[in-house]
């Protein structure tokens, strides 16, 4: 028995008026409607949500029961793995189905970040580092350290990073749910200026993902029920790998945990990187996307920039990365991100991605990450033919 | 395939010098040793942890990898359901085994509460209420409302509540890990005094559980491996029921979600309340234990006090409740509590409960609750004969 994704919902990402509860409700109702599932048929709910002090709602799982009166008495559980909390919820939902304890599962990812000012958000996210050694180090600074280590060994990659930012912004123009639907251009991203300052050298503002509100949701059912649904997206692989939290215990030149997650996922699915039609990967910072190119095997170590210069990862390349605009331009409401990635990927493989659609896309990859390569989730999805 | 509990660990509960990481490490290492399991054989880790601002560690799942170098790359996930976060971790760990994605699972529950002063703890726990309607209402006040509603309908139960407090304190004398190993006596609990003030009328200080640091851990394996272990505790039932978060949507005269959880657990196990040899239940406030007597069917609605006056729930009664001392006297490090309850219950059914041991105890019940009957977990455990 395994889970199939049969529907999804997705609020716009951005600075929204909605409360946490309203975001949950909008995404969940849309997912249930898209799947054609009634709330009373939901056996379990999993909520991916980071919080970290961003909102005062400290017990969010049962907030999901506010979606529909018929959800009363449904088991609801919050899961958290920093910026991979959304995928954590997807994976626990899948486990519930594989365990035979649920036939129909509602997965919701949500974050409300703009209730705080930028400093408050930076502080809330900072708690996802190893406090004993890295207390007070912001996430731009964490990834700035990765970038510095990489630049020192392999040379300055600022241009490649600017190309990554520009690519994801260009892609987001075709995503009506993206926070920034604006082609900012390579030159702007590549130039330090008043409007594009260094945030944590060598990372510029355009190297950083956005601060966002938003929610995404999935409905999953057990595969023996899949025939009854309009679509049924299959997990060809789903691999979770956690790494040590302290940066001092990890190699800053490469993403070891992510690389292992990809390798295991390819093995589980019986595919190689060349078989992927596209990937949605965790570009919390452009240096992260570059390191993911290497972790996923698109290039050798130290040569991530080639994925951009060769054009492989562009929308018209062999393996487009972040057709949705990624965290960079779609936005990054941290608890929602992993669920959004699974929804965007499911939409591609079922041909429902609208303007973002890659023609003939059949096999897609999700890579969602908590911290700097600490909680790593790699899924490979395809669409099973049903009715 | 199902999970068996093959070992456990448990720090003392109380005001401890240990950090969150040290608490995790102590309980986890003890559990691995008790089970006779090597860290390298652990397939997945689940961490039950509330946090809510109590400590700055916002990404605690991967802290569990600090327990042993061999845990590197092991999937680790934090789960949260307020004061039932520990049981949430137990249930997700069990799901991972039932899903066939893990053979050996390490479950840890942990909380560090004394890093804050009492006001800070009260505020951190307050976020587990429905903020839109109950923001600023403390948990003693929440349960004070339940007590007031109950007293208004069924008469003043202050004496019964004092008997519950005194019972749990008396039981804790036999628990070397309990925070308060002191028989405070019925008279003290029943008298409002300078040392036992009203915290939220009609609840007195002795009607409230303790503010605690602590951790507990379990090792679970799939049942096909159970023969190789010294002990293997079986889930005869494991039921989760969530209820609406807002108090305005629930009946304050009874615990509806908990009652449903018990009813389903009895059905799943094929037992009735009379078959239970003992129970560890969620006495965050004495009024909660009284309402649980009714939810579990020890008495009819409105007659919970009879369970005390008839002596049923005392250590020498037919169905002893909280032989460990309960949250009231053992302590209540919120994320640890559910794991601790499962560990204490497992110890009883395997005859390893030391001075707390009820002679011949074979079938035990755990009831762990997040909020005021919102996230409800009911487990029924017995010991499978192995070697």
Interface residues (C-beta under 8 A of the other chain):
Chain A: X19 X21 X45 X50 X52 X53 X56 X57 X58 X59 X61 X62 X63 X65 X66 X72 X73 X74 X75 X76 X77 X78 X79 X80 X81 X82 X88 X91 X92 X94 X95 X96 X97 X98 X99 X100 X101 X124 X126 X127 X128 X129 X130 X131 X132 X135 X240 X241 X242 X243 X244 X245 X257 X260 X370 X371 X374 X375
Chain B: X19 X21 X45 X50 X52 X53 X56 X57 X58 X59 X61 X62 X63 X65 X66 X72 X73 X74 X75 X76 X77 X78 X79 X80 X81 X82 X88 X91 X92 X94 X95 X96 X97 X98 X99 X100 X101 X124 X126 X127 X128 X129 X130 X131 X132 X135 X240 X241 X242 X243 X244 X245 X257 X260 X370 X371 X374 X375
